[in-house]
Amino acid sequence: MCGRFAITLPPEAVRAFFAYVEQPNFPPRYNIAPTQPIPIVFASARTGGAERHFLLVRWGFLPGFVKEPKSFPLLINARAEGIEQKASFRAALRRRRCLVIADGFYEWRRVSEKGPKQPYLIRRIDGEPMGFAGLYETWSDPTGGEIDTACIVTTTANQLMSNVHDRMPVILPREAFSLWLDTDRVDPATAVELLTPAPARALELVPIGPQVNRFANDDPTVQAASGETLRAQA
């Protein structure tokens, strides 16, 4: 499960990491929630997947066959297991794979049976951005209006994440970006092989305060540490 994440690095650093051609100037976001606009990276089919582009989309995937969005479940995540067999995601896995831009995400752990859950910020130890494996789709309504939508692919938790939750986003290594994005030359079966947990040693879990529980709180205080950071054993 991934229900909140953040993008706080400078736009120029994010652009250099993902190598897209546009130069968007976006503010830092510390508490992104479902249905809000999120940035994705996709590859241009006209250049054989070599040229990458930036796009803002709605976080909440709508397959093309949906007739009425209000009656369709909000798909913010897609489980990697069996994804190629699921009607909602099959077409996008074949033709519309993307990277969801992030530099941290949040999960909650139940500390006691009756008490509140403890939120954690999960981020890379080296401070670099994260490229979540994602799928996107442009949904068209009967009047010709269009909505660009996307979801994040999740997988089983690695050893570190399992302290908090049994699922985590698929954080693709930088060297796998081109394979995931190139839908012309990389078939779904090969792409699915990339959907594995990130190495535990690359991440850290930072306990934070309850400000993250309200998505209206969207400033640096959301990520203020409230305890000892957890890292994988060497």
ABEGO torsion letter per residue (X at the ends): XBABBBBABBAAAAAAAAGBABBBBBBBBABBBBGBBBBBBBBBAAAGGABBBBBBBBBGBBBAABABAAABBBBABBBABGAAABAAAAAAAAABBBBBBBABBBBBBBABAABBBBBBBBBBAAGBBBBBBBBBBBBBBAAGBBBBBBBBBBBBBBAAAAAABABBBBBBBAAAAAAAABAAABBAAAAAAABBBBBAAABBBBBBBAAAABAABBBAAAABBABBBBBBBX
